[in-house]
């Protein structure tokens, strides 16, 4: 088994903070809300260490690795080229892309460089269509030392059109949660609790964006994990108040833990606002897991996760405890077969049931 080992200096790059859960305070203004329908998910557990994952395509090479500092499996992009998750379902006009990311470089650079993230209107059958500006249209975001630059392009515009940038540093060896949120032409990019870009016309109109693409140079070899693409905005208010049940994937936890991840803030805030606007509504919070691990541990984990959600809603958003009860079902009520990474991700969820 290949394991990457390196020392990572402590650095906090948050302009806003989510306090530790035991401090019972959330002060972040992080507004990212994940899409509702999971159309692609890969935590790289379906292939062997040292292999390239079967649900990805590349013009170069990479391999699944483990890392001493961070749990789980990671895909290391080991040579310069493109790396594309082969998501065959349509992204729709509104979609999100998320993944954990650790910048790494072959030299002595302190900050990330030599990596592009692209949203592309093109075809998976011909990923090199368009050459240096792939597809029929796209938006390219480049991390370059202490800046993040962007530009978009299309066939109709004869190449590049608009451009801009914002200040942000991806420090080598630090773990980041990166997220992109596309709403028709609007494109937002986040790293941890920082909103790096918010582009009202970031995506050129008249195209369907259906490919997420990473491009690297030979000088960098970053690792990624927990890669997720989801389509459609969650209909939180209607689902809970009218239908009586809300299933959400926007509340995420550390692996095998009941600790809520900071990127869950906006989803929790949205649910809390519904409860504040409807003071008579009471809810049951129910946790669910996939089938990995033993039944007893999964049942206990699901109950603890539901309890953590209740604690956060009370301590951070002042929702009275008397309006909330909790339960956990473990792996006993799957909504998809536990036969691949995408379906397992669908089963890991939190449900809110109107009482």
C-alpha positions, 0 to 999 in steps of 0.5 A, a space after each residue: 500500500 502506498 502512503 504519502 507522508 509529510 509534515 504540514 505546518 499549522 495555518 488557518 486561512 479562514 476570513 470567517 470561522 466556524 467554531 469547534 462544535 463543542 463551543 456551540 457557536 457558528 459565525 460563518 457566513 458561508 452560503 454554499 448549498 450543495 445540489 440535491 441530486 447526486 450524479 457523480 461521487 467518488 471516494 476512490 474505494 472502488 479501485 486498488 491502491 496504485 491504480 487509476 480510478 475506472 470512472 475517470 479519464 486522463 491524458 496523463 497518469 495518476 494513482 490512488 494513494 493513502 496519506 498519513 495526515 488525512 484519512 481515506 483514499 486520494 487520487 494523486 494527479 502525478 503527471 501534467 495533463 487533464 483529469 475528467 470525472 466521467 459523469 454521464 448524467 446532465 448537470 442541469 442549469 444549476 449544479 455543484 461540484 465539491 472535493 477535498 484538495 491537498 496542493 502538492 508540488 515537485 519543487 520547493 514552492 510554498 503556494 500552489 501553481 500550475 493547476 486549472 479547474 474548468 467547466 466545459 460545454 463539450 463531449 466526453 467522447 472527445 475531451 481534446 475537442 477545441 485544443 487549448 480551450 477545450 469544448 465548444 465553450 468553457 470557464 477556466 479558473 487558475 490557481 497561481 500562488 496568491 491569486 485565483 484567475 478566471 477567463 471564459 471562452 466560446 466558439 461564438 466569441 471566437 476564443 477568450 471573452 471575459 477575465 478577472 481574478 481574486 486573492 487567495 493562497 492555496 498553501 502546499 500541504 494544507 487540506 482545502 474543501 473546494 466547491 463550485 456552484 453554477 446557477 445558469 450563468 452565475 458561477 461561484 467558487 469557494 475554498 473552505 469558508 472563503 468565497 473566492 469568486 462570485 461571477 454573475 456572467 462567469 458562464 457564457 449563455 447558450 451552452 450546456 456545461 456538462 464536464 468538470 475538468 482539472 488540468 495540471 503541469 508536471 511541476 505539481 502533483 496534488 491529491 483530491 478525494 470525496 469528489 461530488 457532483 450534484 444537480 438541482 437546487 434543494 427545495 427545502 421549504 416546500 419539502 419540509 412544510 408541504 410534503 412533510 419530509 426533507 432529505 438533505 445531503 448538505 449536512 456533512 460529517 467527518 469520516 466515521 464521526 458525528 462532527 459536522 463539517 463547516 461546509 454544512 453551515 448554509 444548509 443548517 441556516 436554511 433549515 433553521 430559518 424555516 423553523 423560525 418562520 414557522 414557530 409551531 412546526 416540530 421536527 424529527 431529525 433522523 440520521 442514515 448511513 451506508 452499509 460500510 462497517 458493522 450494523 451496530 456501529 452504523 446505528 450508533 453513528 447515525 443516532 449521534 449524527 442526528 443528535 449533533 444536528 439538533 445541538 447545532 440548530 439549538 446552539 447556533 440558531 436558537 431553535 428550541 430543543 423541545 421542537 426537535 427529537 432525534 433518531 438514527 436508522 443506521 444502514 437499515 433504510 437505504 434509498 439505493 443499493 449499496 453497490 457503488 460510491 454514488 449509491 452509498 453517497 445517496 444513502 448517507 443522509 439526514 432526514 427532517 420529518 415534520 411532526 
